[in-house]
């Protein structure tokens, strides 16, 4: 099979970590008989320098014609003084909009080998943890009606949390697809004991799963309890679906459980198979070009691409197993280095992981 992949290296360490992911995908193609065609497009600060805007039209068009998009990172000190609507981060918002992406998938995976890096007690995480949070990305209170003014002589402000059935159903569909590939268990997080929008959320999630995915076991957890359970017993969760606001908060909490954002990938998906895959960390301009960055988050983002956009489940597993073997052999990049382990740079880490596929 031939697959067309748009690569948006971006800024800072973006080119280095993307090179690692590309190397890994090339090895996957060699082992499994696929051909990945990589086309590079500018985004963020590098696009501003080349084209004057953070997202050139050619980049958006190229992404829309691809089977999937791999993104490095955007931003850096160089562009900090630019107007908000011209800064590198605007390119990321615009490409998500152009691709009509409404879901953000954030796996918070703590590898068993790195359990001691977690801030939680070792006994809680010694066997590893993986929570996949599916966050609705384009609705809810962030996009609801905003008001401010004076009422009875007192300053006030309000933000409206609003969801309709269609928005809830489509994010539930994304979560169900993931759950079907894993444990067939889904946790839906809401605040249905207080919020009307959450009562509609809960009702819609259950109805959709019952009618379309009866094999999936759905469990409801109130958001305040969810925040507590993530630090009390994170291994009880697998796939979690929730609203924009709750997902924003919970995904960062779950990420902290892992101890290192250098290991965490993410994706944004919409109605089409073409998704946007990226690490959750930033561009780290202070270490750019030093070969010290950790490419694993981007490599794992490429693995998610194989599974979720290209339906290559065996190949996805092969990449995850290679990362596991890399860690088992004692290799570490600077951000996850431990006593007695073998320190390697960005390029060497990517080469070793690719060779282990």
VENURBEL-V50426 format. One record per backbone hydrogen bond with DSSP energy under -1.0 kcal/mol. NH is the residue of the N-H (numbers start at 1). CO is the residue of the C=O. If there is no record, write none. Layout:
NH:CO + NH:CO
This chain:
3:35 + 5:37 + 6:68 + 7:39 + 8:70 + 11:73 + 13:283 + 14:11 + 17:13 + 18:14 + 19:15 + 20:16 + 21:17 + 22:18 + 23:19 + 24:20 + 25:21 + 26:22 + 27:23 + 28:24 + 29:25 + 30:26 + 31:27 + 32:28 + 33:29 + 34:29 + 35:1 + 37:3 + 39:5 + 41:7 + 44:54 + 48:44 + 49:45 + 50:46 + 51:47 + 52:48 + 60:56 + 61:57 + 62:58 + 63:59 + 64:60 + 65:61 + 66:63 + 67:4 + 68:4 + 69:275 + 70:6 + 71:277 + 72:8 + 73:9 + 79:76 + 80:77 + 82:79 + 86:83 + 90:87 + 91:88 + 93:89 + 94:90 + 95:91 + 96:92 + 97:93 + 98:94 + 99:95 + 100:97 + 101:96 + 102:269 + 103:269 + 104:135 + 105:267 + 106:133 + 108:131 + 110:129 + 114:111 + 115:112 + 117:114 + 118:115 + 124:121 + 126:122 + 128:125 + 129:110 + 131:108 + 132:238 + 133:106 + 134:240 + 135:104 + 136:242 + 137:102 + 140:162 + 143:140 + 147:158 + 149:156 + 151:154 + 154:151 + 156:149 + 158:147 + 160:145 + 168:164 + 169:165 + 170:166 + 171:167 + 172:168 + 173:169 + 174:170 + 175:171 + 176:172 + 177:173 + 178:174 + 179:175 + 180:176 + 182:179 + 184:179 + 186:217 + 187:239 + 188:219 + 189:241 + 190:221 + 194:191 + 195:191 + 199:195 + 200:196 + 201:197 + 202:198 + 203:199 + 204:200 + 205:201 + 206:202 + 207:203 + 208:204 + 209:205 + 210:206 + 211:207 + 212:208 + 213:209 + 216:213 + 217:184 + 219:186 + 221:188 + 223:190 + 226:222 + 227:223 + 228:224 + 229:225 + 230:226 + 232:228 + 233:229 + 236:233 + 237:234 + 240:132 + 241:187 + 242:134 + 247:243 + 248:244 + 249:245 + 250:246 + 251:247 + 253:249 + 254:250 + 255:251 + 256:252 + 257:253 + 258:255 + 263:260 + 264:261 + 266:278 + 267:105 + 268:276 + 269:103 + 276:268 + 277:69 + 278:266 + 280:264 + 287:284 + 290:287 + 297:262 + 299:295 + 300:296 + 301:297 + 302:298 + 303:299 + 304:300 + 305:301 + 306:302 + 307:303 + 308:304 + 309:305 + 310:305 + 312:306 + 316:312 + 317:313 + 318:314 + 319:315 + 320:316 + 321:317 + 322:318 + 323:319 + 324:320 + 325:321 + 326:322 + 327:323 + 328:324 + 329:325 + 330:327 + 331:326 + 332:342 + 336:333 + 341:338 + 342:330 + 344:332 + 346:291 + 349:345 + 350:346 + 351:347 + 352:348 + 353:349 + 354:350 + 355:351 + 356:352 + 357:354
